[in-house]
Amino acid sequence: MNTQVENFIPADFSDHSKVWVYQSSRLLTIQEAMQLEPSLSNFTKEWRSHGDPVKGYANLLYGQFIVLMADETYTQVGGCSTDFSVHFIQQIEKQFNIQLFDRQMLAFIIKDKVELLPYSQLEYAIQNGFINQHTLYFNNLIATKKELIQNWIIPAGKSWLGKRFFNLQPAS
């Protein structure tokens, strides 16, 4: 699995561009991904903040993560434009019968595949060796393009999980 995220996102966006990651409760089928693609494109064309167009990006990555990005060096994203994006994501949830706001599901790369694990089962998975500090983890808490590139897919031990579950000190 290619984890070099910079290969999938536009280079002409500021490193400080705002990013939102919405993790799907399941892998979308190829047909669903093809249906979703024009919706994502239309969303970025229609995205406005106080009437001004937002320089936006939207894409489905790894068949399971919708990434939205707004380059605020062009237009600041306000409350209404953020609400517009949330409503768009809610429409996608209904259209494809998926959940995109469940923060209790954690995503890891196991055997070159995205695997979801409920937070409630994390300790069990660690104790039984299904996950360790080196297992790649999707850190959906990132907020900028730079963080998306550098800190979205990282070893679990370098995320908030490191201190909480592996008794590691945060990476400096």
ChimeraX commands (.cxc) that place a marker at each C-alpha (Angstrom):
marker #1 position 0.00,0.00,0.00 radius 0.5
marker #1 position 1.40,3.37,-1.00 radius 0.5
marker #1 position 1.43,5.50,2.16 radius 0.5
marker #1 position 3.10,8.49,0.47 radius 0.5
marker #1 position 0.09,10.79,0.85 radius 0.5
marker #1 position 1.79,13.67,-0.94 radius 0.5
marker #1 position 1.35,11.66,-4.16 radius 0.5
marker #1 position -2.44,12.02,-3.85 radius 0.5
marker #1 position -2.89,15.66,-2.89 radius 0.5
marker #1 position -2.33,18.87,-4.85 radius 0.5
marker #1 position 1.09,20.45,-4.50 radius 0.5
marker #1 position -0.23,23.96,-5.15 radius 0.5
marker #1 position -2.03,24.20,-1.77 radius 0.5
marker #1 position -0.38,25.93,1.18 radius 0.5
marker #1 position 1.08,23.65,3.87 radius 0.5
marker #1 position -1.24,25.50,6.26 radius 0.5
marker #1 position -4.39,24.58,4.32 radius 0.5
marker #1 position -7.14,23.29,6.60 radius 0.5
marker #1 position -7.83,19.56,6.36 radius 0.5
marker #1 position -10.74,17.42,7.49 radius 0.5
marker #1 position -10.58,13.62,7.32 radius 0.5
marker #1 position -13.79,11.60,7.36 radius 0.5
marker #1 position -13.25,7.89,7.88 radius 0.5
marker #1 position -15.87,5.58,6.41 radius 0.5
marker #1 position -17.27,2.71,8.42 radius 0.5
marker #1 position -16.46,0.45,5.50 radius 0.5
marker #1 position -14.49,0.27,2.28 radius 0.5
marker #1 position -16.47,1.76,-0.60 radius 0.5
marker #1 position -16.92,-0.41,-3.66 radius 0.5
marker #1 position -15.42,0.64,-6.99 radius 0.5
marker #1 position -18.90,1.52,-8.23 radius 0.5
marker #1 position -19.54,3.67,-5.15 radius 0.5
marker #1 position -16.17,5.38,-5.52 radius 0.5
marker #1 position -16.98,6.17,-9.14 radius 0.5
marker #1 position -20.37,7.58,-8.08 radius 0.5
marker #1 position -18.72,9.65,-5.36 radius 0.5
marker #1 position -16.04,11.19,-7.57 radius 0.5
marker #1 position -18.30,13.70,-9.42 radius 0.5
marker #1 position -19.96,14.67,-6.12 radius 0.5
marker #1 position -16.57,15.52,-4.62 radius 0.5
marker #1 position -15.64,17.53,-7.70 radius 0.5
marker #1 position -18.96,19.42,-7.66 radius 0.5
marker #1 position -18.57,20.13,-3.95 radius 0.5
marker #1 position -15.23,21.86,-4.45 radius 0.5
marker #1 position -16.64,23.91,-7.36 radius 0.5
marker #1 position -19.60,25.06,-5.24 radius 0.5
marker #1 position -17.74,25.57,-1.94 radius 0.5
marker #1 position -18.03,29.23,-0.90 radius 0.5
marker #1 position -17.15,31.31,2.12 radius 0.5
marker #1 position -19.11,34.55,2.44 radius 0.5
marker #1 position -19.81,34.35,-1.29 radius 0.5
marker #1 position -16.18,33.93,-2.31 radius 0.5
marker #1 position -15.01,30.66,-3.86 radius 0.5
marker #1 position -12.95,28.43,-1.59 radius 0.5
marker #1 position -9.83,26.91,-3.13 radius 0.5
marker #1 position -10.83,23.41,-2.17 radius 0.5
marker #1 position -9.84,19.83,-2.69 radius 0.5
marker #1 position -11.88,16.71,-2.00 radius 0.5
marker #1 position -10.89,13.13,-2.63 radius 0.5
marker #1 position -11.52,9.58,-1.53 radius 0.5
marker #1 position -8.24,8.04,-0.37 radius 0.5
marker #1 position -7.66,4.33,0.16 radius 0.5
marker #1 position -11.34,3.74,-0.66 radius 0.5
marker #1 position -12.25,4.64,2.91 radius 0.5
marker #1 position -11.25,8.21,3.78 radius 0.5
marker #1 position -12.80,11.39,2.42 radius 0.5
marker #1 position -10.29,14.19,2.68 radius 0.5
marker #1 position -11.42,17.80,2.34 radius 0.5
marker #1 position -8.89,20.62,2.14 radius 0.5
marker #1 position -9.29,24.39,1.97 radius 0.5
marker #1 position -6.40,26.69,1.14 radius 0.5
marker #1 position -7.06,29.70,3.34 radius 0.5
marker #1 position -4.35,31.78,1.68 radius 0.5
marker #1 position -7.07,32.44,-0.92 radius 0.5
marker #1 position -10.28,32.56,1.15 radius 0.5
marker #1 position -10.81,32.12,4.88 radius 0.5
marker #1 position -13.22,29.28,5.67 radius 0.5
marker #1 position -15.94,30.53,8.00 radius 0.5
marker #1 position -18.71,28.84,9.94 radius 0.5
marker #1 position -21.18,28.75,7.06 radius 0.5
marker #1 position -18.69,27.17,4.65 radius 0.5
marker #1 position -17.74,24.61,7.30 radius 0.5
marker #1 position -21.45,23.85,7.83 radius 0.5
marker #1 position -21.82,23.42,4.07 radius 0.5
marker #1 position -19.03,20.81,4.11 radius 0.5
marker #1 position -20.58,18.97,7.08 radius 0.5
marker #1 position -23.96,18.84,5.34 radius 0.5
marker #1 position -22.24,17.51,2.22 radius 0.5
marker #1 position -20.60,14.73,4.25 radius 0.5
marker #1 position -23.94,13.91,5.89 radius 0.5
marker #1 position -25.49,13.54,2.42 radius 0.5
marker #1 position -22.74,11.10,1.47 radius 0.5
marker #1 position -23.48,9.08,4.62 radius 0.5
marker #1 position -27.12,8.74,3.59 radius 0.5
marker #1 position -26.38,8.07,-0.08 radius 0.5
marker #1 position -23.95,5.22,0.60 radius 0.5
marker #1 position -25.31,4.01,3.95 radius 0.5
marker #1 position -22.01,4.58,5.75 radius 0.5
marker #1 position -20.88,6.37,8.89 radius 0.5
marker #1 position -18.32,9.15,8.53 radius 0.5
marker #1 position -18.45,10.76,11.99 radius 0.5
marker #1 position -17.73,7.75,14.24 radius 0.5
marker #1 position -14.58,8.71,16.14 radius 0.5
marker #1 position -14.70,5.47,18.15 radius 0.5
marker #1 position -13.45,3.45,15.17 radius 0.5
marker #1 position -9.70,3.46,14.69 radius 0.5
marker #1 position -8.01,2.59,11.40 radius 0.5
marker #1 position -4.74,0.72,11.02 radius 0.5
marker #1 position -2.80,-0.79,8.13 radius 0.5
marker #1 position -2.51,-4.49,8.75 radius 0.5
marker #1 position -1.10,-6.80,6.06 radius 0.5
marker #1 position -1.22,-3.96,3.52 radius 0.5
marker #1 position -4.94,-3.37,4.09 radius 0.5
marker #1 position -6.96,-0.79,6.05 radius 0.5
marker #1 position -8.51,-2.48,9.08 radius 0.5
marker #1 position -10.96,-0.83,11.45 radius 0.5
marker #1 position -10.93,-1.52,15.16 radius 0.5
marker #1 position -13.44,-0.23,17.71 radius 0.5
marker #1 position -11.72,1.81,20.42 radius 0.5
marker #1 position -13.28,-0.52,23.01 radius 0.5
marker #1 position -11.27,-3.45,21.57 radius 0.5
marker #1 position -7.94,-1.64,21.30 radius 0.5
marker #1 position -6.46,-2.88,24.58 radius 0.5
marker #1 position -7.38,-6.47,23.72 radius 0.5
marker #1 position -5.80,-6.12,20.25 radius 0.5
marker #1 position -2.56,-4.79,21.78 radius 0.5
marker #1 position -2.41,-7.43,24.52 radius 0.5
marker #1 position -2.88,-10.20,21.95 radius 0.5
marker #1 position -0.31,-8.83,19.51 radius 0.5
marker #1 position -2.69,-7.85,16.71 radius 0.5
marker #1 position -1.37,-4.28,16.94 radius 0.5
marker #1 position 1.90,-2.94,18.29 radius 0.5
marker #1 position 3.65,0.42,18.47 radius 0.5
marker #1 position 4.97,-0.04,14.93 radius 0.5
marker #1 position 1.57,-0.79,13.34 radius 0.5
marker #1 position 0.66,2.04,10.96 radius 0.5
marker #1 position -2.25,4.11,12.27 radius 0.5
marker #1 position -4.45,6.68,10.53 radius 0.5
marker #1 position -4.22,9.73,12.79 radius 0.5
marker #1 position -7.43,11.49,11.72 radius 0.5
marker #1 position -6.80,14.29,14.25 radius 0.5
marker #1 position -4.55,16.11,11.78 radius 0.5
marker #1 position -5.69,19.62,10.80 radius 0.5
marker #1 position -3.38,20.92,8.03 radius 0.5
marker #1 position -1.92,19.78,4.72 radius 0.5
marker #1 position 1.53,19.58,6.29 radius 0.5
marker #1 position 0.19,17.33,9.06 radius 0.5
marker #1 position -1.65,15.23,6.48 radius 0.5
marker #1 position 1.62,14.57,4.68 radius 0.5
marker #1 position 3.80,14.09,7.76 radius 0.5
marker #1 position 1.51,12.77,10.52 radius 0.5
marker #1 position -1.60,11.14,9.08 radius 0.5
marker #1 position -0.23,7.62,8.55 radius 0.5
marker #1 position 2.23,7.01,11.36 radius 0.5
marker #1 position 3.33,4.21,13.66 radius 0.5
marker #1 position 0.76,3.86,16.46 radius 0.5
marker #1 position 3.49,4.48,19.03 radius 0.5
marker #1 position 4.09,7.98,17.61 radius 0.5
marker #1 position 0.42,8.94,17.90 radius 0.5
marker #1 position -1.66,9.67,20.98 radius 0.5
marker #1 position -1.89,5.87,21.35 radius 0.5
marker #1 position 1.83,5.69,22.23 radius 0.5
marker #1 position 1.58,7.27,25.65 radius 0.5
marker #1 position -1.86,5.88,26.45 radius 0.5
marker #1 position -1.39,2.24,25.43 radius 0.5
marker #1 position 2.30,1.59,24.86 radius 0.5
marker #1 position 3.67,3.66,27.76 radius 0.5
marker #1 position 5.89,5.59,25.36 radius 0.5
marker #1 position 6.90,9.19,25.73 radius 0.5
marker #1 position 5.54,11.45,22.96 radius 0.5
marker #1 position 7.90,11.80,20.02 radius 0.5
marker #1 position 9.69,15.15,19.89 radius 0.5
marker link #1:1,2 radius 0.2
marker link #1:2,3 radius 0.2
marker link #1:3,4 radius 0.2
marker link #1:4,5 radius 0.2
marker link #1:5,6 radius 0.2
marker link #1:6,7 radius 0.2
marker link #1:7,8 radius 0.2
marker link #1:8,9 radius 0.2
marker link #1:9,10 radius 0.2
marker link #1:10,11 radius 0.2
marker link #1:11,12 radius 0.2
marker link #1:12,13 radius 0.2
marker link #1:13,14 radius 0.2
marker link #1:14,15 radius 0.2
marker link #1:15,16 radius 0.2
marker link #1:16,17 radius 0.2
marker link #1:17,18 radius 0.2
marker link #1:18,19 radius 0.2
marker link #1:19,20 radius 0.2
marker link #1:20,21 radius 0.2
marker link #1:21,22 radius 0.2
marker link #1:22,23 radius 0.2
marker link #1:23,24 radius 0.2
marker link #1:24,25 radius 0.2
marker link #1:25,26 radius 0.2
marker link #1:26,27 radius 0.2
marker link #1:27,28 radius 0.2
marker link #1:28,29 radius 0.2
marker link #1:29,30 radius 0.2
marker link #1:30,31 radius 0.2
marker link #1:31,32 radius 0.2
marker link #1:32,33 radius 0.2
marker link #1:33,34 radius 0.2
marker link #1:34,35 radius 0.2
marker link #1:35,36 radius 0.2
marker link #1:36,37 radius 0.2
marker link #1:37,38 radius 0.2
marker link #1:38,39 radius 0.2
marker link #1:39,40 radius 0.2
marker link #1:40,41 radius 0.2
marker link #1:41,42 radius 0.2
marker link #1:42,43 radius 0.2
marker link #1:43,44 radius 0.2
marker link #1:44,45 radius 0.2
marker link #1:45,46 radius 0.2
marker link #1:46,47 radius 0.2
marker link #1:47,48 radius 0.2
marker link #1:48,49 radius 0.2
marker link #1:49,50 radius 0.2
marker link #1:50,51 radius 0.2
marker link #1:51,52 radius 0.2
marker link #1:52,53 radius 0.2
marker link #1:53,54 radius 0.2
marker link #1:54,55 radius 0.2
marker link #1:55,56 radius 0.2
marker link #1:56,57 radius 0.2
marker link #1:57,58 radius 0.2
marker link #1:58,59 radius 0.2
marker link #1:59,60 radius 0.2
marker link #1:60,61 radius 0.2
marker link #1:61,62 radius 0.2
marker link #1:62,63 radius 0.2
marker link #1:63,64 radius 0.2
marker link #1:64,65 radius 0.2
marker link #1:65,66 radius 0.2
marker link #1:66,67 radius 0.2
marker link #1:67,68 radius 0.2
marker link #1:68,69 radius 0.2
marker link #1:69,70 radius 0.2
marker link #1:70,71 radius 0.2
marker link #1:71,72 radius 0.2
marker link #1:72,73 radius 0.2
marker link #1:73,74 radius 0.2
marker link #1:74,75 radius 0.2
marker link #1:75,76 radius 0.2
marker link #1:76,77 radius 0.2
marker link #1:77,78 radius 0.2
marker link #1:78,79 radius 0.2
marker link #1:79,80 radius 0.2
marker link #1:80,81 radius 0.2
marker link #1:81,82 radius 0.2
marker link #1:82,83 radius 0.2
marker link #1:83,84 radius 0.2
marker link #1:84,85 radius 0.2
marker link #1:85,86 radius 0.2
marker link #1:86,87 radius 0.2
marker link #1:87,88 radius 0.2
marker link #1:88,89 radius 0.2
marker link #1:89,90 radius 0.2
marker link #1:90,91 radius 0.2
marker link #1:91,92 radius 0.2
marker link #1:92,93 radius 0.2
marker link #1:93,94 radius 0.2
marker link #1:94,95 radius 0.2
marker link #1:95,96 radius 0.2
marker link #1:96,97 radius 0.2
marker link #1:97,98 radius 0.2
marker link #1:98,99 radius 0.2
marker link #1:99,100 radius 0.2
marker link #1:100,101 radius 0.2
marker link #1:101,102 radius 0.2
marker link #1:102,103 radius 0.2
marker link #1:103,104 radius 0.2
marker link #1:104,105 radius 0.2
marker link #1:105,106 radius 0.2
marker link #1:106,107 radius 0.2
marker link #1:107,108 radius 0.2
marker link #1:108,109 radius 0.2
marker link #1:109,110 radius 0.2
marker link #1:110,111 radius 0.2
marker link #1:111,112 radius 0.2
marker link #1:112,113 radius 0.2
marker link #1:113,114 radius 0.2
marker link #1:114,115 radius 0.2
marker link #1:115,116 radius 0.2
marker link #1:116,117 radius 0.2
marker link #1:117,118 radius 0.2
marker link #1:118,119 radius 0.2
marker link #1:119,120 radius 0.2
marker link #1:120,121 radius 0.2
marker link #1:121,122 radius 0.2
marker link #1:122,123 radius 0.2
marker link #1:123,124 radius 0.2
marker link #1:124,125 radius 0.2
marker link #1:125,126 radius 0.2
marker link #1:126,127 radius 0.2
marker link #1:127,128 radius 0.2
marker link #1:128,129 radius 0.2
marker link #1:129,130 radius 0.2
marker link #1:130,131 radius 0.2
marker link #1:131,132 radius 0.2
marker link #1:132,133 radius 0.2
marker link #1:133,134 radius 0.2
marker link #1:134,135 radius 0.2
marker link #1:135,136 radius 0.2
marker link #1:136,137 radius 0.2
marker link #1:137,138 radius 0.2
marker link #1:138,139 radius 0.2
marker link #1:139,140 radius 0.2
marker link #1:140,141 radius 0.2
marker link #1:141,142 radius 0.2
marker link #1:142,143 radius 0.2
marker link #1:143,144 radius 0.2
marker link #1:144,145 radius 0.2
marker link #1:145,146 radius 0.2
marker link #1:146,147 radius 0.2
marker link #1:147,148 radius 0.2
marker link #1:148,149 radius 0.2
marker link #1:149,150 radius 0.2
marker link #1:150,151 radius 0.2
marker link #1:151,152 radius 0.2
marker link #1:152,153 radius 0.2
marker link #1:153,154 radius 0.2
marker link #1:154,155 radius 0.2
marker link #1:155,156 radius 0.2
marker link #1:156,157 radius 0.2
marker link #1:157,158 radius 0.2
marker link #1:158,159 radius 0.2
marker link #1:159,160 radius 0.2
marker link #1:160,161 radius 0.2
marker link #1:161,162 radius 0.2
marker link #1:162,163 radius 0.2
marker link #1:163,164 radius 0.2
marker link #1:164,165 radius 0.2
marker link #1:165,166 radius 0.2
marker link #1:166,167 radius 0.2
marker link #1:167,168 radius 0.2
marker link #1:168,169 radius 0.2
marker link #1:169,170 radius 0.2
marker link #1:170,171 radius 0.2
marker link #1:171,172 radius 0.2
view
